[in-house]
Amino acid sequence: MESPRRLAESLLSLTERLKQALEQGQMDLLATLLAERQALLQSLGQMLQKGDTLSDELVQALQESDSEFLQTVEVMHASLGRELANHQEQQRVSFVYRTSAHATFLDQLG
């Protein structure tokens, strides 16, 4: 069985890989990395509930790592929201143009 310190260090490394995958748009890796992260969190949580401990420095590093990861998620969420809004606006403009062009064509026939 791994030590809590080793699990915490693995969690730090995995969280960094997740952050990089998000920043690089490697969405195909996210499900696997998130599942691995969840398993590590559960294992670490069980060890801590049984009385194992982590150093203050390692706890702080985990908190900072999680905070940075969440900031990356928020940035990506906002970016995806902007991209979706732009795409929807382009579709709306395209629809209006096609509708207008069709109406003009019918008027010319008319």
Buried (B, 14 or more C-beta within 10 A) or exposed (E): EEEBBEBBBBBBEBBEBBBEBBEEEEEEBEEEBEEBBEEBBEBBEEBBEEEEEBEEEBEEBBEEBBEEBEEBEEEBEEEEEEEEEEEEEEEEEEEEEEEEEEEEEEEEEE
